[in-house]
Amino acid sequence: MPRRLSNYLLISLKGAAMGAADAVPGVSGGTIAFISGIYEELISTISNVNLSLLKIWRQSGFFAFWKALNGNFLVALLLGLVISFVSFMRLAKYLIEYHPVLIWSFFFGLIIASIYFVAKQITIWRAGTIVALILGTILAYIITELPLSASNESPFFLFFAGAIAICAMILPGISGSFILLILGAYKTLTDAFHDFDWQRIALFASGALVGLLSFSRVLKWLFKNYHNITLALLTGFIFGSLNKIWPWKLTNLVMEKDSGTVLKLTDITSYGNLTLYQQQLVDFDSLKLISEASVSPQTYALQNNGVDPQILPALALMLAGFLTIFILERLGNKQ
């Protein structure tokens, strides 16, 4: 059944949700694509991009090429995704710096709901499926516990980082932006978007394109040959990523940007959270996060000079994130 304009507007909105999610470390745009019902079409469409499309263009004309490319779908999705990613990458910097508990709470609720909706797609539970679920959970948790590289200022490093991060961005549960943090390229990229540094943005986009065209073929093959096991692995990825999304964190180690010295935050301030300390200084660049740990809201307040843990607004935003997934899933079913 041919799609109408309203269908493509809906695809653009789903792309916008993917872009907003991919801009935040810890949240995967792939999860949004999966829940909203466009994931397998996205992977199939990307994996079909090859030189044979040019042959179709030469032999049958542009319209045949465009249909084989699934061009209308790609344009509608990318339009929403790119606009949202660029905009939210700039907004995310402010939200993470000044309202970290609230933004992470919203995404925590979003991820909790995602686990249910991805897992329910598994039609048969067997030993291999359960093992894949456990392995995915462990792998994602280990990734969230890796120490972060504070910064990498090399613009050409963004090509490599883009190729690696895009693979994570299209995997439900694995955050591409968090991979950029681990690689030390996240701040370089956010600065590039903030300053509209088109050279660095182009290098990142080129690397992302190479990684996307390569990795999508692997995913298409996995879905075709190991559908339930692949879904179980992705469910595990999402479940294991919850550690990164938890809103209340205490900072263990930081790095001084100028000297490169790694210090315990407790050696610098009485605050137990780097972001709260930076808010007092109005300086978010001198110190960079290296490692942190999830704690209870009460411990968070106690270790940060009695700061309000914002439990009620955090719970409200968790619920809002949870309900957002239900809305996206319903929209996906209507498509």
C-alpha positions in Angstrom: 0.0 0.0 0.0 1.5 3.3 -1.1 2.4 5.8 1.7 0.6 9.1 1.9 2.1 12.5 2.9 0.9 12.0 6.5 2.8 8.7 6.6 6.1 10.4 5.7 5.4 13.2 8.2 5.1 10.5 10.8 8.4 8.9 9.7 10.1 12.4 10.0 8.8 12.7 13.6 10.2 9.2 14.4 13.5 10.4 12.8 13.4 13.5 15.1 12.9 11.2 18.1 15.9 9.1 17.0 18.1 12.2 16.5 17.2 13.5 20.0 18.0 10.2 21.6 21.3 9.7 19.7 22.5 13.2 20.9 22.4 12.1 24.5 25.1 9.8 26.0 23.4 6.7 27.2 20.3 6.7 24.9 20.1 4.8 21.6 18.3 6.1 18.5 18.1 2.4 17.5 15.8 1.8 20.4 13.5 4.5 19.2 13.5 3.1 15.7 12.8 -0.4 17.0 9.9 0.7 19.2 8.3 2.9 16.6 8.2 0.1 14.0 10.7 1.2 11.4 13.9 -0.6 12.6 14.0 -3.5 10.2 12.9 -1.4 7.2 15.7 1.1 8.1 18.3 -1.7 8.3 17.1 -3.3 5.1 17.1 0.0 3.3 20.6 1.0 4.3 22.0 -2.5 3.6 20.6 -2.3 0.0 22.6 0.8 -0.8 25.3 -0.4 -3.2 26.7 0.1 -6.7 23.9 -1.9 -8.3 21.6 1.0 -7.7 23.6 3.0 -10.2 23.1 0.3 -12.7 19.3 0.5 -12.2 19.5 4.3 -12.7 21.4 3.8 -16.0 19.1 1.1 -17.3 15.7 2.1 -16.0 16.0 5.8 -15.1 15.9 7.9 -11.9 12.4 6.9 -10.7 13.3 3.2 -10.7 16.5 4.0 -8.9 14.6 6.1 -6.3 12.1 3.3 -5.7 14.8 0.7 -5.3 16.6 3.0 -2.9 13.4 3.5 -0.9 14.3 7.2 -1.3 11.1 8.7 0.1 11.5 6.8 3.4 15.2 7.7 3.7 14.6 11.4 3.0 11.7 11.7 5.4 13.6 9.9 8.1 16.9 11.7 7.7 15.2 15.1 7.5 13.8 14.6 11.0 16.9 12.9 12.3 19.5 15.4 11.2 17.5 18.5 12.2 16.7 17.0 15.6 20.3 15.7 16.2 21.9 19.0 15.4 19.4 21.0 17.5 19.4 18.6 20.4 23.1 18.2 20.4 23.3 21.9 21.3 20.4 21.7 23.8 21.8 18.5 25.4 24.9 20.3 26.5 22.7 22.7 28.6 20.4 20.1 30.0 23.2 17.7 31.0 25.1 20.6 32.7 22.2 22.3 34.5 19.4 19.7 34.8 21.2 16.3 34.8 18.8 14.4 37.2 15.7 15.5 35.2 17.0 14.7 31.7 18.4 11.3 32.8 15.1 10.5 34.6 13.1 11.0 31.4 15.4 8.7 29.5 15.5 6.1 32.3 11.7 5.8 32.0 12.0 5.6 28.2 14.5 2.8 28.4 12.5 0.8 31.0 9.5 0.8 28.6 11.8 -0.1 25.7 12.9 -3.3 27.4 9.3 -4.6 27.5 8.5 -3.7 23.9 11.7 -5.1 22.4 11.5 -8.3 24.5 7.8 -9.0 23.5 9.0 -9.3 19.8 10.8 -12.5 20.7 8.5 -15.4 19.6 10.4 -18.4 21.0 12.4 -18.5 24.2 15.1 -21.2 24.2 18.5 -21.8 25.9 20.3 -19.8 23.1 17.9 -16.9 23.5 18.3 -16.7 27.2 22.1 -16.9 26.8 22.0 -14.1 24.3 19.9 -12.0 26.7 22.4 -12.5 29.5 25.4 -11.8 27.3 23.9 -8.6 25.9 23.2 -7.4 29.4 26.7 -8.1 30.7 28.3 -6.5 27.6 26.3 -3.3 27.8 26.9 -3.0 31.6 30.6 -3.4 31.1 30.6 -0.7 28.4 28.8 1.7 30.8 31.5 1.0 33.4 34.4 1.8 31.2 36.4 4.9 32.2 35.8 7.8 29.8 38.5 9.5 27.8 38.3 13.2 28.7 38.9 14.7 25.3 40.3 14.1 21.9 40.9 17.4 20.0 42.1 15.9 16.7 39.5 16.7 14.0 40.5 13.7 11.8 39.9 11.4 14.8 36.2 12.2 14.3 36.1 10.1 11.1 37.1 7.0 13.0 34.9 7.9 15.9 31.9 8.5 13.5 32.4 5.0 12.0 32.4 3.3 15.4 29.7 5.4 17.0 27.2 5.0 14.2 27.3 1.2 14.7 26.2 1.8 18.3 23.6 4.4 17.3 21.6 1.9 15.2 21.8 -0.8 17.9 19.0 -0.7 20.4 20.4 -0.2 23.8 23.9 0.9 22.9 24.4 4.6 22.9 26.6 6.0 20.1 27.1 9.2 22.0 28.4 7.2 25.0 30.8 5.5 22.7 32.0 8.9 21.6 32.5 9.7 25.3 34.6 6.6 25.8 36.7 7.5 22.7 37.1 11.0 23.9 35.3 12.6 20.9 32.0 13.7 22.4 33.1 17.1 23.4 35.0 17.7 20.2 31.8 16.9 18.3 29.5 19.0 20.5 31.9 21.9 20.2 31.8 21.4 16.4 28.0 21.6 16.3 28.0 24.5 18.7 30.5 26.5 16.6 29.1 25.2 13.3 32.6 23.8 12.4 31.6 22.2 9.1 35.0 20.6 8.5 34.7 18.5 11.7 31.0 17.8 11.2 31.8 16.6 7.6 34.5 14.3 8.9 32.2 12.8 11.5 29.4 12.4 8.9 31.8 10.7 6.4 33.0 8.2 9.0 29.4 7.6 10.1 28.3 6.9 6.5 31.1 4.3 6.0 30.3 2.6 9.3 26.6 2.6 8.6 26.8 1.0 5.1 29.0 -1.7 6.5 27.4 -2.6 9.7 23.8 -2.5 8.4 24.5 -5.6 6.3 25.6 -7.5 9.3 22.4 -6.6 11.2 20.2 -7.5 8.2 21.9 -11.0 8.0 21.4 -11.5 11.8 17.7 -10.6 11.7 17.2 -12.9 8.7 19.0 -15.9 10.1 18.9 -15.5 13.9 15.8 -13.3 14.5 15.0 -14.3 18.1 18.6 -14.5 19.3 19.3 -11.1 17.8 16.3 -9.6 19.5 17.3 -11.2 22.9 20.8 -9.8 22.5 19.4 -6.3 21.8 17.0 -6.6 24.8 20.1 -7.4 26.9 21.9 -4.4 25.5 19.0 -2.1 26.5 18.7 -3.7 30.0 22.5 -3.4 30.6 22.5 0.3 29.6 20.2 1.2 32.5 23.3 1.7 34.7 24.4 4.6 32.5 21.0 6.2 32.5 20.4 6.2 36.3 19.9 9.8 37.3 21.7 9.9 40.6 25.5 9.6 40.3 28.6 10.2 42.4 31.8 11.1 40.6 34.9 9.1 41.4 37.7 10.4 39.2 38.1 13.6 37.1 40.9 14.9 34.9 42.3 18.5 34.8 42.0 19.6 31.2 45.2 21.7 31.2 47.5 19.4 33.0 46.0 16.0 32.3 46.2 15.1 36.0 43.6 12.5 37.2 42.2 13.3 40.6 39.6 12.1 43.0 36.7 14.6 43.1 36.7 14.4 46.9 40.3 15.9 46.9 38.9 19.0 45.2 35.5 19.7 46.7 33.0 18.6 49.3 30.5 17.9 46.4 30.2 14.3 45.4 29.0 15.1 41.9 31.1 16.8 39.3 28.2 18.6 37.5 27.0 20.1 40.8 30.5 21.4 41.6 30.8 22.8 38.0 27.5 24.6 38.4 28.9 26.4 41.4 31.9 27.5 39.4 30.0 28.1 36.2 32.9 26.3 34.6 32.1 23.1 32.7 35.4 22.8 30.8 38.3 22.7 33.3 37.5 19.3 34.8 36.4 16.3 32.8 34.6 13.2 34.1 36.6 9.9 34.1 34.5 7.6 36.2 31.3 7.7 38.3 28.9 5.3 40.2 25.1 5.0 40.5 23.7 5.7 44.0 20.4 6.1 45.7 18.7 9.6 45.7 19.3 9.7 49.5 23.0 9.0 49.2 23.2 11.5 46.3 21.7 14.2 48.5 23.9 13.3 51.5 27.1 13.4 49.5 26.3 16.7 47.9 25.8 19.0 50.9 22.1 18.2 51.2 21.1 19.1 47.7 17.5 18.4 46.6 17.6 15.0 44.8 14.4 16.1 42.9 12.7 12.7 43.5 9.1 13.8 42.7 9.9 15.6 39.4 12.3 12.8 38.5 9.6 10.2 39.0 7.2 12.3 37.0 9.7 12.5 34.1 10.4 8.7 34.3 6.6 8.2 33.9 6.6 10.7 31.0 9.5 8.8 29.3 7.7 5.5 29.9 4.5 6.8 28.3 6.4 8.2 25.4 7.4 4.7 24.3 3.8 3.6 24.5 2.8 6.4 22.1 5.7 5.7 19.7 4.8 2.0 19.7 1.1 2.8 19.0 2.2 5.1 16.1 4.4 2.3 14.8 1.4 -0.1 14.8 -0.7 2.4 12.9 1.8 2.8 10.1 
